[in-house]
Amino acid sequence: MSVFIIIALIILVFIIIYQIGKASEYAVVLRGEEKVKAQANRAIALLLLVMFALGMWGIWECHEMLKGRLLPTAACKTGENYDSMFKYTIIVTGIVFFATQFVLFWFCFRFQQSTKRASFYFAHSNKLEIIWTTIPAIAMAILVAIGLRNWYDVTSPAPQEATVVEIVGKQFNWLIRYPGKDHELGKRDFRKINDANNVLGLDWSDPHNMDDIISQNGELHVVVNKPVKLLICSRDVIHDVGLPHFRMKMDAVPGITTTLWFTPTITTEEMKQKTGNPDFVYEIACDQLCGKGHYSMRGTVIVQSQADYDKWIASQQSYYAANNPSGAPAPARPAADSTAPKKDSVKLVSMK
């Protein structure tokens, strides 16, 4: 029974719409077509101005509503540069948007159809062509130049004094490895991966692995005002190291080591005070859909002083010692070559 009622209501609505249309036609005949058309044009023009005003008011209200609810101040110099670039881009495009939309809606009102005015058509104007080609080209060239400068900063080689840390994506958490006292990361071989006692496939025949520290809880410890270089890779599928508070991100690709470096400028404790949030943490997000547990792949960055960092490192047990409680002796370390350059890349054993 309800189906028939719904069908009857739909038919009734169509009948009402049809009758309204017929009534409009009769009104045009009675009042004169030109007069009705002029009144309709004026009403539409006024409604367009109202729409423009409401749209601008809505944009302002959204801005005020979101103020202070987005990400806090960028916590590194590179991030500050990106925020500055974003601000100037919004200013330039915002001015253009407001000016063009104002002219569009005003022209609809000011130059609505009228029997007292005839349209004027011209096919070409060199002056207008030069203006609306040159000005946008100059503005875009400036914005692109700023973007390229920031891009070169991100992709430039990390400073020699940068702390080297490896971060590996795995469904669905981050594995973070720090070099030990030798300041060098050892070799990894994916064939040696074992979730029980060798999550990264460290090659125990390499002495440099003996003092490496692996954090499996997703905490990345870095020192404030000291550059840190991240060696990024994946153990299974493509992930992405997203650092929203530092305005940076980089893909973690299986079989390929990508790099990213930055210099944090605000400690975690300082940011807690700035935001007024005692539970604030810098987040490591996976910015690439990597499977059904993607939503839970989250880590944190702990930005601290050099003294606090050294204290934390000293409190950590090497991964080798943690997984060899029997006290098996570590392989002998070869004599150091003082002439060899410092290495900071992860050495992966190939299948050949």
C-alpha positions as CSV (number, residue, x, y, z in Angstrom):
1,M,0.0,0.0,0.0
2,S,2.8,2.4,0.8
3,V,4.3,1.9,-2.6
4,F,1.1,3.1,-4.3
5,I,1.0,6.2,-1.9
6,I,4.6,7.1,-2.9
7,I,3.8,6.7,-6.6
8,A,0.7,8.9,-6.2
9,L,2.7,11.6,-4.4
10,I,5.3,11.6,-7.2
11,I,2.6,12.0,-9.8
12,L,1.0,14.8,-7.8
13,V,4.3,16.7,-7.6
14,F,4.7,16.5,-11.4
15,I,1.2,17.8,-11.8
16,I,1.8,20.8,-9.5
17,I,5.1,21.6,-11.3
18,Y,3.2,21.5,-14.7
19,Q,0.5,23.7,-13.4
20,I,3.0,26.3,-12.1
21,G,4.6,26.3,-15.5
22,K,1.3,26.9,-17.3
23,A,0.5,29.7,-14.8
24,S,3.8,31.4,-15.6
25,E,3.0,31.2,-19.3
26,Y,-0.4,32.9,-18.7
27,A,1.2,35.6,-16.6
28,V,3.6,36.4,-19.4
29,V,0.7,36.7,-21.9
30,L,-1.2,39.0,-19.6
31,R,1.6,41.2,-18.4
32,G,3.7,41.3,-21.6
33,E,6.7,39.1,-22.4
34,E,9.3,41.9,-22.4
35,K,8.2,43.2,-19.0
36,V,8.2,39.8,-17.4
37,K,11.7,39.0,-18.9
38,A,13.1,42.3,-17.6
39,Q,11.7,41.7,-14.1
40,A,13.1,38.1,-14.1
41,N,16.6,39.4,-15.2
42,R,16.7,41.9,-12.5
43,A,15.6,39.4,-9.8
44,I,18.3,37.0,-11.0
45,A,21.0,39.7,-11.0
46,L,20.1,40.7,-7.5
47,L,20.2,37.1,-6.3
48,L,23.7,36.8,-7.9
49,L,24.9,39.7,-5.8
50,V,23.3,38.2,-2.7
51,M,25.0,34.8,-3.5
52,F,28.4,36.6,-3.9
53,A,28.0,38.3,-0.5
54,L,26.9,35.1,1.2
55,G,29.8,33.2,-0.4
56,M,32.4,35.7,0.8
57,W,30.9,35.7,4.3
58,G,31.0,31.9,4.3
59,I,34.7,31.9,3.4
60,W,35.4,34.4,6.2
61,E,33.4,32.3,8.7
62,C,35.2,29.1,7.7
63,H,38.6,30.9,8.2
64,E,37.6,32.1,11.6
65,M,36.2,28.7,12.6
66,L,39.4,26.9,11.6
67,K,41.8,29.5,13.0
68,G,44.0,27.8,15.7
69,R,42.6,24.3,14.9
70,L,45.0,23.4,12.2
71,L,48.7,22.3,12.5
72,P,50.8,24.5,14.9
73,T,53.9,26.4,13.9
74,A,56.3,24.4,11.7
75,A,58.9,22.7,13.9
76,C,61.8,23.0,11.4
77,K,63.3,25.7,9.1
78,T,62.3,23.9,6.0
79,G,58.7,23.7,7.3
80,E,58.8,27.4,8.0
81,N,59.8,28.1,4.4
82,Y,56.9,25.9,3.1
83,D,54.4,27.7,5.4
84,S,55.7,31.1,4.1
85,M,55.3,29.9,0.5
86,F,51.8,28.6,1.2
87,K,50.9,31.9,2.8
88,Y,52.1,34.0,-0.2
89,T,50.4,31.6,-2.6
90,I,47.1,32.0,-0.8
91,I,47.5,35.8,-0.8
92,V,48.2,36.0,-4.5
93,T,45.5,33.6,-5.6
94,G,43.1,35.0,-3.0
95,I,43.4,38.5,-4.4
96,V,42.9,37.2,-8.0
97,F,39.9,35.0,-6.9
98,F,38.2,37.9,-5.1
99,A,38.8,40.4,-7.9
100,T,37.6,38.1,-10.7
101,Q,34.5,36.9,-8.8
102,F,33.5,40.4,-7.8
103,V,33.8,41.6,-11.4
104,L,31.9,38.5,-12.7
105,F,28.9,39.0,-10.3
106,W,28.9,42.8,-10.6
107,F,28.9,42.6,-14.4
108,C,25.9,40.3,-14.3
109,F,24.0,42.9,-12.3
110,R,25.3,46.1,-13.9
111,F,25.0,45.0,-17.5
112,Q,21.8,42.9,-17.4
113,Q,19.6,42.9,-20.5
114,S,17.9,46.2,-21.2
115,T,16.0,47.8,-24.0
116,K,17.9,51.0,-23.4
117,R,21.3,49.4,-24.1
118,A,22.7,47.4,-27.0
119,S,25.6,44.9,-26.7
120,F,29.0,46.0,-28.0
121,Y,31.3,43.3,-29.5
122,F,34.9,43.5,-30.4
123,A,37.0,40.6,-31.7
124,H,40.4,41.4,-30.4
125,S,42.4,43.8,-28.2
126,N,46.2,43.6,-28.0
127,K,46.3,45.7,-24.8
128,L,44.0,43.3,-23.0
129,E,45.9,40.3,-24.3
130,I,49.2,41.7,-23.0
131,I,47.7,42.6,-19.6
132,W,46.1,39.2,-18.8
133,T,49.0,37.2,-20.2
134,T,51.9,39.2,-18.7
135,I,50.6,39.8,-15.2
136,P,49.7,36.1,-14.5
137,A,52.9,34.9,-16.1
138,I,55.0,37.1,-13.8
139,A,53.0,36.1,-10.7
140,M,53.3,32.4,-11.5
141,A,57.1,32.7,-12.3
142,I,57.6,34.2,-8.8
143,L,55.6,31.5,-7.1
144,V,57.5,28.8,-9.1
145,A,60.8,30.3,-8.2
146,I,59.9,30.2,-4.5
147,G,58.8,26.6,-4.8
148,L,62.0,25.6,-6.6
149,R,64.1,27.2,-3.9
150,N,62.3,25.2,-1.2
151,W,62.5,22.0,-3.3
152,Y,66.3,22.4,-3.7
153,D,66.6,22.9,0.1
154,V,64.7,19.6,0.7
155,T,66.6,17.6,-1.9
156,S,70.1,19.0,-1.1
157,P,72.7,16.7,0.5
158,A,72.4,16.6,4.3
159,P,75.1,18.3,6.3
160,Q,78.1,16.2,7.3
161,E,77.3,16.6,11.0
162,A,73.8,15.2,10.5
163,T,72.7,12.3,12.7
164,V,71.8,9.3,10.5
165,V,68.8,7.3,11.4
166,E,67.1,4.5,9.4
167,I,63.3,4.2,9.4
168,V,61.7,1.2,7.8
169,G,58.0,0.8,7.1
170,K,56.3,-2.6,7.9
171,Q,52.7,-3.5,7.9
172,F,51.6,-1.9,10.2
173,N,54.3,-0.1,12.2
174,W,57.6,1.8,11.9
175,L,61.0,0.2,12.7
176,I,63.7,2.8,13.6
177,R,67.4,1.9,13.7
178,Y,70.1,4.1,15.3
179,P,73.8,3.6,14.8
180,G,75.8,2.7,18.0
181,K,79.1,4.1,19.2
182,D,80.7,3.4,15.9
183,H,78.3,5.9,14.2
184,E,77.7,3.5,11.3
185,L,74.8,1.3,10.4
186,G,75.6,-2.3,9.5
187,K,74.5,-4.4,6.5
188,R,71.0,-5.7,6.1
189,D,70.0,-8.8,4.1
190,F,66.2,-9.3,3.5
191,R,66.8,-13.1,3.5
192,K,67.7,-12.9,7.1
193,I,64.5,-11.2,8.3
194,N,62.9,-13.0,11.2
195,D,60.1,-11.4,13.2
196,A,61.1,-13.3,16.2
197,N,64.7,-12.0,16.6
198,N,65.8,-10.1,13.5
199,V,63.1,-7.8,12.2
200,L,65.3,-5.9,9.8
201,G,67.5,-8.8,8.6
202,L,70.7,-7.5,10.2
203,D,73.8,-9.4,9.0
204,W,75.5,-10.6,12.2
205,S,78.7,-11.1,10.4
206,D,79.1,-7.4,10.0
207,P,80.6,-5.9,13.2
208,H,78.9,-2.6,12.6
209,N,75.6,-4.3,13.5
210,M,76.6,-5.2,17.0
211,D,75.9,-1.9,18.6
212,D,72.9,-0.8,16.4
213,I,69.8,0.1,18.3
214,I,66.3,-0.8,16.9
215,S,63.1,0.9,18.2
216,Q,60.0,-1.1,17.4
217,N,57.5,1.2,19.1
218,G,57.7,3.9,16.4
219,E,59.6,6.5,18.4
220,L,62.0,8.6,16.5
221,H,64.4,10.5,18.8
222,V,66.1,13.6,17.4
223,V,68.1,16.5,18.8
224,V,66.8,20.0,18.6
225,N,68.8,22.4,16.3
226,K,70.8,19.5,14.9
227,P,70.2,18.1,11.4
228,V,69.0,14.5,11.1
229,K,69.1,12.4,8.0
230,L,66.5,9.7,7.5
231,L,67.3,6.6,5.4
232,I,63.9,5.4,4.4
233,C,62.9,2.0,3.0
234,S,60.1,-0.6,3.3
235,R,60.0,-4.2,4.3
236,D,56.9,-5.1,2.4
237,V,54.8,-2.6,0.4
238,I,55.0,1.1,-0.4
239,H,54.6,3.2,2.7
240,D,55.2,6.9,3.2
241,V,57.0,8.7,6.0
242,G,54.7,11.7,6.7
243,L,55.9,14.4,9.1
244,P,53.1,16.9,9.1
245,H,54.5,19.1,11.9
246,F,57.7,19.4,9.9
247,R,55.8,19.8,6.6
248,M,57.7,16.9,5.0
249,K,57.1,13.5,3.6
250,M,58.9,10.8,1.6
251,D,57.9,7.4,0.1
252,A,59.3,4.2,1.7
253,V,59.8,1.9,-1.3
254,P,60.7,-1.8,-1.1
255,G,64.2,-2.4,-2.4
256,I,65.1,1.3,-2.6
257,T,66.5,3.6,0.0
258,T,65.2,7.2,-0.1
259,T,66.5,10.0,2.0
260,L,65.1,13.0,3.8
261,W,66.8,15.5,6.1
262,F,65.6,18.3,8.3
263,T,66.7,20.3,11.4
264,P,64.1,20.4,14.2
265,T,63.9,23.8,15.9
266,I,61.3,23.2,18.7
267,T,61.5,20.5,21.3
268,T,58.5,18.4,22.2
269,E,58.2,20.0,25.6
270,E,58.4,23.5,24.0
271,M,55.6,22.6,21.6
272,K,53.4,21.4,24.5
273,Q,53.7,24.8,26.0
274,K,53.1,26.6,22.7
275,T,50.0,24.6,21.9
276,G,48.8,24.4,25.5
277,N,48.4,20.7,25.0
278,P,50.2,18.6,27.6
279,D,49.6,15.5,25.5
280,F,51.0,16.9,22.3
281,V,53.3,14.6,20.2
282,Y,55.0,15.1,16.8
283,E,53.4,12.5,14.6
284,I,54.8,10.1,12.0
285,A,51.9,9.2,9.7
286,C,51.9,6.7,6.8
287,D,50.7,8.9,3.9
288,Q,50.3,6.0,1.5
289,L,47.4,3.5,1.7
290,C,49.3,0.3,2.6
291,G,46.6,-2.2,3.6
292,K,43.7,-2.8,6.0
293,G,45.8,-1.7,9.0
294,H,46.9,1.6,7.4
295,Y,44.9,3.6,9.9
296,S,46.9,2.3,12.8
297,M,50.4,2.9,11.3
298,R,51.4,5.8,13.5
299,G,54.7,6.8,15.1
300,T,56.0,9.7,17.1
301,V,59.0,12.0,16.9
302,I,60.6,13.0,20.2
303,V,62.6,16.3,19.8
304,Q,64.9,16.8,22.8
305,S,68.1,18.4,23.9
306,Q,71.5,16.8,23.2
307,A,71.8,15.8,26.9
308,D,68.4,14.1,27.0
309,Y,69.2,12.4,23.7
310,D,72.5,11.1,24.9
311,K,70.9,9.9,28.1
312,W,68.2,8.0,26.1
313,I,70.7,6.4,23.8
314,A,72.8,5.3,26.8
315,S,69.8,3.6,28.3
316,Q,69.1,1.5,25.2
317,Q,70.3,-2.0,24.7
318,S,71.8,-2.9,21.3
319,Y,69.5,-5.2,19.2
320,Y,72.2,-7.8,19.0
321,A,72.5,-8.0,22.8
322,A,68.8,-8.0,23.3
323,N,68.4,-11.0,20.9
324,N,71.5,-12.9,22.1
325,P,70.9,-13.2,25.9
326,S,73.3,-16.2,26.1
327,G,76.1,-13.8,25.6
328,A,77.4,-15.1,22.3
329,P,80.5,-13.2,21.4
330,A,80.2,-10.6,18.7
331,P,82.4,-11.0,15.6
332,A,85.7,-9.3,15.6
333,R,85.7,-5.7,14.3
334,P,88.2,-5.0,11.6
335,A,90.8,-2.2,12.2
336,A,89.4,1.2,11.4
337,D,90.7,3.0,8.3
338,S,91.1,6.6,9.2
339,T,91.4,7.6,5.6
340,A,88.1,6.1,4.6
341,P,85.1,8.5,4.3
342,K,82.3,8.3,6.8
343,K,79.5,6.1,5.6
344,D,75.9,6.8,6.3
345,S,74.0,4.7,3.8
346,V,72.4,1.3,4.5
347,K,74.2,-1.6,2.8
348,L,71.8,-4.1,1.4
349,V,72.9,-7.6,0.3
350,S,71.8,-8.4,-3.3
351,M,70.6,-11.8,-4.5
352,K,73.5,-12.1,-6.9
